Amino acid sequence: MRDYLAWRMAFGITTPSVNTVVQPEYDDMRPAGVTNHLARMHMPQMAVHTDADFETMIGHIDAGLDEAVDRVMSCQPNHLILGISALAVWGGSTAASDAMKARIRARAGGTIGVTMSSDAVIAALRAYGVKRRIAIMEPYYPVIEPRLNGFLGEYGYEIVRFLHMRGKKPESYSVLRAQDMIAALREIDGDDIEAIVQFGANLPMARIADEAERWLDKPVISINVATYWHALRENGITDRLDGFTRLFSEF
């Protein structure tokens, strides 16, 4: 037993200070005996209108990562989760993603396991049996395209289409209606793709992705669902859960 509440697992989670989605969505997926503990990477509120603005925003998040790891490690979690998706693939390659994971692990003392969205999305695509052609929607800007094309391309996945929702502020990603996300899913869907992948950990897609799998009749991978699912499965926690896509209910 680790402690009274976390008798199975205590996750330490780092996420940007403006993110209002990771904490509630992860908590909604939390099995009995698992606890979630957040530390936030400070970033200023800023307008984002261009690719250059988006790159500046990623720089702020990256600059706050090490201190966030320090803070969350003080509660002695069993495993770490990076609760931001863009940073995990920003280097545009498996090698860069592995280097990010190694950086986090080293900062945390060198022995703790680390889950990132980069590994999680590959595990999710493989669980569903997706062979090649996918579409990606996110609240970002086109500057993310070469990063995702580079990383996912190494695993043989072809991104047929992107849909950039172009959020004007990082904290605004969660300020939208269900209809906005449904419209984005319908816009990017097509018979030429096997699955839709949603990046952007501050886009509240977990439950809508579950519904969308039924009316689109294909995998819809919400990045928060995939990341938390992968962290649990990496640690031998195989509880099934309805309402958070087939990842949780079947795999």
KOLVEXBA-175987 format. One record per residue: x, y, z of N, C-alpha, C, CB in turn; residue in one letter. Coordinates in steps of 0.1 Angstrom, whole numbers. Glycine has a CB too. Example, Ala and Ser with C-alpha at 12.3 -4.5 7.8 and 13.67 -1.06 7.14 Angstrom:
<rs>
R  n_xx  n_yy  n_zz ca_xx ca_yy ca_zz  c_xx  c_yy  c_zz cb_xx cb_yy cb_zz volo
R   132   -57    78   123   -45    78   132   -33    78   113   -45    90    A
R   128   -22    71   137   -11    71   129     0    79   141    -6    57    S
</rs>
This chain:
<rs>
R  n_xx  n_yy  n_zz ca_xx ca_yy ca_zz  c_xx  c_yy  c_zz cb_xx cb_yy cb_zz volo
R     8   -12     0     0     0     0     9    12     0   -10     0    12    M
R     6    22   -10    14    34   -10     9    44     1    13    40   -24    R
R    -4    47     1   -10    54    11   -25    51    11    -8    69    10    D
R   -33    57    20   -47    53    21   -55    55     9   -53    61    33    Y
R   -54    66     2   -61    69   -10   -55    63   -22   -63    84   -12    L
R   -42    64   -23   -35    59   -35   -29    45   -32   -23    69   -39    A
R   -38    36   -30   -33    23   -26   -28    15   -39   -43    15   -19    W
R   -31    21   -51   -26    14   -63   -16    23   -70   -38    12   -72    R
R   -18    36   -70    -9    45   -78   -12    59   -75   -11    42   -93    M
R    -1    67   -74    -2    82   -74     5    87   -86     4    87   -60    A
R    -3    94   -94     3   101  -106     7   115  -103    -7   100  -117    F
R    19   119  -107    23   133  -107    21   138  -121    38   135  -102    G
R    14   149  -122    11   154  -136    15   169  -137    -5   153  -138    I
R    22   172  -148    26   185  -151    18   190  -163    42   187  -154    T
R    12   202  -161     4   208  -172     6   223  -172   -11   203  -170    T
R     3   230  -182     5   245  -182    -5   251  -173     2   250  -196    P
R    -1   263  -168    -9   270  -157   -23   274  -163    -2   282  -152    S
R   -24   276  -176   -36   281  -182   -46   269  -185   -33   289  -195    V
R   -41   257  -183   -49   245  -187   -60   242  -177   -41   233  -189    N
R   -73   242  -181   -84   239  -172   -91   226  -176   -94   250  -173    T
R   -85   218  -184   -91   206  -189   -84   193  -184   -92   205  -204    V
R   -71   193  -184   -64   181  -179   -69   176  -166   -49   183  -179    V
R   -69   185  -156   -73   180  -142   -87   174  -142   -72   192  -133    Q
R   -97   181  -146  -110   174  -145  -112   162  -154  -121   184  -149    P
R  -106   162  -166  -108   150  -174  -100   138  -169  -103   153  -189    E
R   -88   140  -164   -81   129  -158   -88   124  -145   -66   134  -154    Y
R   -93   134  -137  -101   129  -125  -113   121  -129  -105   141  -117    D
R  -120   124  -140  -131   117  -144  -128   102  -148  -138   124  -156    D
R  -115   100  -152  -111    87  -157  -104    79  -146  -102    88  -169    M
R  -103    85  -134   -94    79  -123  -101    67  -117   -91    90  -113    R
R   -95    56  -117  -100    44  -110   -99    45   -95   -94    31  -115    P
R  -106    37   -88  -104    36   -73   -90    32   -70  -114    26   -67    A
R   -84    39   -60   -71    35   -56   -60    43   -63   -68    21   -57    G
R   -64    51   -73   -54    59   -80   -57    74   -77   -56    57   -96    V
R   -47    82   -75   -48    96   -73   -40   104   -82   -44   100   -58    T
R   -45   116   -85   -38   126   -95   -33   138   -87   -47   129  -106    N
R   -21   142   -90   -15   154   -83    -8   163   -93    -5   149   -72    H
R   -13   175   -94    -9   184  -105     1   194  -100   -21   191  -111    L
R    11   197  -109    19   209  -108    19   216  -121    34   205  -104    A
R    19   229  -121    16   237  -133    29   244  -137     5   247  -130    R
R    31   244  -151    41   251  -157    36   265  -159    46   245  -170    M
R    42   275  -152    37   289  -154    39   294  -168    44   298  -144    H
R    29   300  -173    31   307  -186    21   319  -186    27   298  -198    M
R    26   330  -192    17   342  -191     6   341  -201    26   355  -195    P
R    -5   348  -198   -16   349  -207   -11   357  -219   -29   355  -201    Q
R   -13   352  -231    -8   359  -243   -17   357  -255     6   354  -246    M
R   -17   366  -264   -25   365  -276   -17   356  -286   -28   379  -283    A
R   -24   347  -293   -17   339  -303   -25   340  -316   -17   324  -298    V
R   -18   346  -326   -25   349  -339   -17   343  -351   -26   363  -341    H
R    -4   339  -348     4   334  -359    12   322  -354    14   345  -363    T
R    19   316  -364    28   305  -361    39   309  -351    34   299  -374    D
R    44   321  -353    55   326  -345    50   328  -330    60   339  -350    A
R    38   333  -329    32   334  -315    31   320  -309    18   341  -316    D
R    27   311  -316    25   297  -311    38   292  -306    18   288  -321    F
R    49   294  -314    62   289  -310    67   296  -298    72   292  -322    E
R    64   309  -296    67   316  -284    60   310  -272    64   331  -285    T
R    47   307  -274    40   300  -263    46   287  -259    25   298  -268    M
R    50   279  -268    56   266  -265    69   269  -257    59   258  -278    I
R    76   279  -261    89   282  -254    86   286  -239    96   294  -260    G
R    75   293  -236    72   296  -222    69   283  -215    60   306  -222    H
R    61   274  -221    57   262  -214    70   254  -211    47   254  -223    I
R    78   252  -221    91   244  -219    99   250  -208    99   244  -232    D
R   100   263  -207   108   270  -197   103   267  -183   108   285  -199    A
R    90   264  -182    85   261  -168    84   247  -165    71   267  -168    G
R    89   238  -174    87   223  -171    95   218  -159    91   216  -184    L
R   108   222  -159   117   216  -149   112   220  -134   131   221  -150    D
R   108   232  -132   103   236  -119    90   229  -116   101   251  -118    E
R    81   227  -126    69   219  -123    72   205  -119    60   219  -135    A
R    82   199  -125    86   185  -121    91   185  -107    97   180  -131    V
R    99   195  -104   104   196   -90    92   197   -80   113   209   -88    D
R    83   205   -83    72   207   -73    63   194   -72    63   218   -78    R
R    60   188   -83    51   176   -81    59   164   -75    46   172   -95    V
R    72   164   -77    80   153   -71    80   153   -56    94   152   -77    M
R    77   165   -50    77   166   -36    67   158   -29    76   181   -32    S
R    56   154   -36    46   145   -30    49   131   -33    32   149   -36    C
R    60   128   -39    65   114   -41    55   105   -49    68   108   -28    Q
R    52   110   -61    43   101   -69    50    89   -74    38   109   -82    P
R    42    79   -79    48    67   -84    52    68   -99    38    55   -82    N
R    45    77  -106    47    78  -120    44    92  -125    38    68  -128    H
R    50    97  -135    48   111  -140    40   111  -153    61   118  -141    L
R    32   120  -155    25   122  -168    27   137  -172     9   119  -167    I
R    31   138  -185    32   152  -191    19   155  -197    44   152  -202    L
R    12   164  -191    -2   168  -194    -2   179  -204   -10   171  -182    G
R     5   178  -215     4   187  -226     9   179  -238    14   200  -224    I
R     2   181  -250     5   172  -261    15   179  -271    -8   169  -268    S
R    14   192  -273    23   198  -283    38   196  -279    19   212  -285    A
R    41   198  -266    55   198  -262    61   184  -264    56   202  -247    L
R    53   174  -263    58   160  -264    62   157  -278    47   150  -260    A
R    56   163  -289    60   161  -302    67   172  -309    47   157  -310    V
R    71   182  -301    76   195  -307    89   193  -315    78   205  -296    W
R    97   183  -311   109   180  -318   107   174  -331   118   172  -309    G
R    95   168  -334    93   163  -347    98   149  -350    97   172  -357    G
R   103   142  -340   109   129  -342   108   120  -330   123   130  -347    S
R   109   107  -331   110    99  -320   121   102  -311   111    84  -324    T
R   133   105  -317   145   108  -309   142   120  -300   157   110  -318    A
R   136   130  -306   133   143  -298   123   140  -287   128   154  -307    A
R   113   132  -289   103   128  -279   110   120  -268    92   120  -285    S
R   119   111  -272   126   103  -262   135   112  -253   134    92  -269    D
R   141   122  -260   150   131  -252   141   139  -242   157   140  -262    A
R   129   143  -246   121   150  -237   117   141  -225   108   155  -244    M
R   114   129  -227   111   120  -217   123   117  -208   106   106  -222    K
R   135   116  -213   147   114  -206   150   126  -197   159   111  -215    A
R   147   138  -202   149   151  -195   140   151  -182   146   163  -204    R
R   127   147  -184   118   147  -173   122   137  -163   103   145  -178    I
R   125   125  -167   129   114  -158   142   118  -150   132   101  -166    R
R   151   124  -157   164   128  -150   161   139  -140   174   133  -160    A
R   152   149  -143   149   159  -134   142   154  -122   140   170  -141    R
R   134   143  -124   127   136  -113   135   127  -105   115   130  -118    A
R   148   125  -108   156   116  -100   162   104  -107   149   112   -88    G
R   157   102  -120   163    92  -128   157    78  -128   177    91  -125    G
R   147    76  -119   141    62  -118   126    61  -121   144    57  -105    T
R   119    72  -121   105    72  -122   100    70  -137    98    84  -116    I
R    89    63  -139    84    62  -152    77    75  -157    74    51  -153    G
R    77    77  -170    71    90  -175    62    86  -187    82   100  -180    V
R    50    91  -187    41    89  -198    39   103  -205    27    84  -194    T
R    40   102  -219    37   114  -227    27   111  -238    51   120  -233    M
R    21   121  -243    11   119  -254    17   113  -266     5   133  -257    S
R    30   115  -269    36   109  -281    36    94  -280    51   114  -282    S
R    40    88  -269    39    74  -268    24    69  -268    46    69  -255    D
R    16    77  -261     2    73  -259    -6    72  -272    -5    83  -250    A
R    -3    82  -281   -11    82  -294    -7    70  -303    -9    95  -302    V
R     6    66  -302    10    54  -310     4    42  -304    25    53  -310    I
R     4    41  -291    -2    29  -284   -17    28  -287     0    30  -269    A
R   -24    40  -287   -38    40  -290   -41    36  -305   -44    54  -288    A
R   -34    41  -314   -36    38  -328   -33    23  -330   -26    46  -337    L
R   -23    17  -324   -21     3  -325   -32    -5  -318    -7     0  -319    R
R   -37    -1  -307   -48    -8  -300   -60    -9  -309   -51    -1  -287    A
R   -63     1  -317   -74     2  -326   -72    -6  -339   -78    16  -329    Y
R   -59    -9  -341   -56   -15  -354   -55    -6  -366   -65   -26  -357    G
R   -53     7  -363   -52    17  -374   -39    15  -382   -53    32  -369    V
R   -40    13  -395   -29     9  -403   -21    21  -408   -33     1  -415    K
R   -27    31  -413   -20    42  -419   -26    56  -419   -17    38  -433    R
R   -38    58  -425   -43    71  -429   -52    77  -418   -51    70  -442    R
R   -48    88  -413   -55    95  -402   -57   110  -405   -47    93  -388    I
R   -66   116  -397   -67   130  -397   -65   136  -383   -81   135  -403    A
R   -60   148  -382   -57   154  -369   -64   167  -368   -42   155  -367    I
R   -71   169  -357   -77   182  -353   -71   187  -340   -93   181  -352    M
R   -69   200  -339   -62   205  -327   -65   220  -327   -47   203  -327    E
R   -63   227  -315   -65   241  -314   -53   250  -318   -70   244  -300    P
R   -44   244  -325   -31   250  -328   -31   258  -341   -20   239  -328    Y
R   -19   260  -346   -16   267  -359    -8   257  -368    -8   280  -356    Y
R    -7   261  -381     0   252  -390    15   248  -386     0   258  -404    P
R    21   256  -378    35   253  -374    36   239  -367    40   263  -364    V
R    25   233  -363    25   220  -357    26   209  -367    13   217  -348    I
R    23   212  -380    22   201  -390    35   194  -392    18   207  -403    E
R    47   201  -394    59   193  -396    63   185  -384    70   202  -400    P
R    59   189  -372    62   182  -360    55   169  -360    59   190  -348    R
R    42   170  -362    33   158  -362    36   149  -374    19   161  -361    L
R    38   154  -386    42   146  -397    55   139  -395    43   155  -410    N
R    64   146  -389    77   139  -386    76   128  -376    87   149  -382    G
R    70   131  -365    69   120  -355    60   109  -359    63   126  -342    F
R    48   111  -364    39   100  -367    44    93  -380    25   105  -369    L
R    51   100  -389    56    94  -401    66    83  -398    62   104  -410    G
R    73    85  -387    83    74  -383    76    61  -380    91    79  -371    E
R    64    62  -377    56    49  -373    48    45  -385    48    51  -361    Y
R    49    51  -397    42    47  -408    28    53  -410    40    33  -409    G
R    25    63  -402    12    70  -403    12    82  -412     6    74  -389    Y
R     2    83  -420     1    94  -430   -11   103  -425    -2    89  -444    E
R    -8   116  -423   -18   125  -419   -24   131  -432   -12   137  -410    I
R   -36   126  -435   -43   130  -447   -48   145  -446   -55   121  -450    V
R   -52   149  -435   -58   163  -433   -55   167  -419   -73   163  -435    R
R   -53   180  -417   -52   187  -405   -64   197  -404   -39   195  -403    F
R   -69   199  -392   -79   210  -390   -73   218  -378   -93   204  -386    L
R   -68   230  -381   -63   239  -371   -74   248  -366   -51   247  -377    H
R   -78   247  -353   -88   256  -348   -83   270  -345   -95   249  -336    M
R   -70   271  -344   -64   284  -342   -69   292  -331   -66   292  -355    R
R   -68   287  -319   -72   294  -307   -64   306  -305   -70   285  -295    G
R   -71   317  -301   -65   330  -300   -57   333  -288   -75   341  -302    K
R   -60   324  -278   -53   325  -265   -52   310  -260   -59   334  -254    K
R   -42   306  -254   -41   292  -249   -52   288  -239   -28   289  -243    P
R   -56   298  -231   -66   296  -221   -80   295  -227   -66   306  -210    E
R   -81   299  -240   -94   300  -247   -98   286  -253   -94   311  -257    S
R   -89   277  -254   -91   264  -261  -104   257  -255   -79   255  -260    Y
R  -106   259  -242  -117   252  -235  -129   260  -235  -113   249  -221    S
R  -129   272  -240  -141   281  -240  -148   280  -254  -137   296  -237    V
R  -155   269  -255  -162   266  -268  -174   257  -265  -153   260  -278    L
R  -183   255  -275  -194   247  -273  -192   233  -278  -206   253  -280    R
R  -200   223  -273  -199   210  -279  -202   210  -294  -210   201  -273    A
R  -210   219  -299  -213   220  -313  -201   224  -321  -225   230  -316    Q
R  -192   232  -315  -180   236  -322  -171   224  -324  -172   247  -314    D
R  -170   215  -314  -161   204  -316  -167   193  -325  -158   197  -302    M
R  -181   192  -324  -188   183  -333  -186   187  -348  -203   182  -329    I
R  -187   200  -350  -186   205  -364  -172   203  -369  -189   220  -364    A
R  -162   205  -360  -148   202  -364  -146   188  -368  -138   207  -353    A
R  -151   179  -360  -150   164  -363  -157   161  -376  -156   156  -352    L
R  -168   166  -379  -175   164  -391  -168   169  -403  -190   169  -391    R
R  -162   181  -401  -154   187  -412  -142   179  -416  -150   201  -408    E
R  -135   173  -407  -123   166  -410  -125   152  -413  -113   167  -398    I
R  -136   147  -410  -139   132  -413  -140   130  -428  -152   128  -406    D
R  -138   117  -432  -140   113  -446  -138    98  -447  -130   121  -455    G
R  -142    93  -459  -140    79  -461  -126    75  -464  -149    74  -473    D
R  -117    85  -466  -103    82  -469   -95    81  -456   -98    93  -478    D
R  -100    82  -444   -92    81  -432   -98    70  -423   -92    94  -424    I
R   -89    64  -415   -92    53  -406   -96    58  -392   -81    43  -406    E
R   -91    69  -389   -93    74  -375   -90    89  -375   -83    67  -365    A
R   -96    96  -365   -94   110  -362   -86   110  -348  -107   118  -361    I
R   -76   118  -348   -68   121  -336   -69   135  -332   -53   116  -338    V
R   -73   138  -320   -74   151  -315   -62   154  -305   -87   154  -307    Q
R   -54   164  -309   -43   169  -301   -48   181  -294   -30   171  -309    F
R   -41   185  -283   -45   197  -276   -51   194  -263   -54   206  -284    G
R   -43   193  -252   -48   188  -239   -57   198  -232   -36   186  -230    A
R   -58   210  -238   -68   220  -232   -81   221  -240   -62   233  -231    N
R   -83   211  -249   -95   210  -257  -103   199  -251   -92   207  -272    L
R  -115   202  -245  -123   192  -237  -130   182  -246  -132   199  -228    P
R  -123   172  -251  -129   163  -261  -132   149  -256  -120   162  -273    M
R  -129   146  -243  -129   132  -239  -143   126  -241  -126   132  -224    A
R  -153   132  -236  -167   126  -237  -173   127  -251  -176   132  -227    R
R  -170   138  -258  -175   140  -271  -168   130  -281  -172   154  -276    I
R  -155   127  -278  -149   116  -286  -156   103  -285  -134   115  -282    A
R  -161   100  -273  -168    87  -270  -181    87  -279  -171    86  -256    D
R  -188    98  -279  -200    98  -287  -197    98  -302  -208   111  -283    E
R  -187   105  -306  -183   106  -320  -179    92  -326  -172   116  -322    A
R  -174    84  -318  -170    70  -323  -182    63  -328  -163    62  -312    E
R  -194    66  -322  -206    59  -326  -212    65  -338  -216    59  -314    R
R  -212    78  -340  -218    83  -352  -209    85  -363  -225    96  -348    W
R  -196    84  -361  -187    84  -372  -182    70  -376  -174    92  -369    L
R  -185    60  -367  -181    46  -369  -166    44  -372  -190    40  -380    D
R  -158    51  -364  -143    49  -365  -137    54  -352  -138    57  -378    K
R  -125    51  -350  -118    55  -337  -117    71  -337  -104    49  -336    P
R  -120    76  -326  -117    91  -324  -109    92  -311  -131    99  -322    V
R   -97    95  -313   -87    94  -302   -85   108  -296   -73    89  -306    I
R   -91   110  -284   -89   122  -276   -75   121  -269  -100   125  -266    S
R   -67   131  -270   -53   130  -264   -53   128  -249   -45   142  -268    I
R   -62   134  -242   -63   132  -228   -67   118  -224   -72   142  -221    N
R   -77   113  -231   -81    99  -229   -69    90  -232   -93    95  -238    V
R   -63    91  -243   -52    83  -247   -40    83  -237   -46    86  -261    A
R   -37    95  -233   -25    97  -224   -28    91  -210   -22   112  -222    T
R   -40    93  -204   -43    87  -191   -45    72  -192   -56    94  -185    Y
R   -51    68  -203   -53    53  -205   -39    46  -206   -61    50  -218    W
R   -30    53  -213   -17    47  -215    -9    46  -202    -9    54  -226    H
R   -10    57  -194    -3    57  -181    -8    46  -172    -5    71  -174    A
R   -21    44  -172   -27    33  -164   -22    19  -169   -42    33  -164    L
R   -23    17  -182   -19     4  -187    -4     2  -185   -23     3  -202    R
R     4    12  -187    18    10  -184    21     6  -170    26    24  -187    E
R    12     9  -161    14     5  -147     6    -7  -143    11    17  -138    N
R     1   -14  -152    -6   -27  -149   -20   -25  -144     1   -34  -140    G
R   -26   -13  -146   -40   -10  -141   -49   -12  -154   -41     4  -135    I
R   -57   -22  -154   -65   -26  -166   -80   -24  -164   -62   -40  -170    T
R   -84   -15  -155   -98   -13  -153  -105    -8  -166  -100    -3  -142    D
R  -117   -13  -169  -124    -8  -180  -134     3  -176  -132   -20  -187    R
R  -137    12  -185  -145    23  -181  -153    27  -193  -136    35  -176    L
R  -166    29  -191  -175    34  -202  -175    49  -202  -189    28  -200    D
R  -177    54  -214  -179    69  -216  -167    76  -220  -183    74  -203    G
R  -155    69  -222  -143    75  -227  -136    68  -238  -133    76  -215    F
R  -144    65  -248  -141    58  -261  -138    43  -258  -129    65  -267    T
R  -136    37  -269  -133    22  -269  -120    19  -262  -134    16  -282    R
R  -111    29  -262   -98    27  -256  -100    22  -241   -90    40  -255    L
R  -109    28  -234  -111    25  -220  -121    13  -218  -116    37  -212    F
R  -130    12  -227  -140     2  -226  -136   -12  -231  -153     6  -232    S
R  -126   -12  -240  -123   -25  -247  -108   -29  -245  -126   -24  -261    E
R   -99   -19  -244   -85   -22  -245   -78   -20  -231   -78   -14  -256    F
</rs>
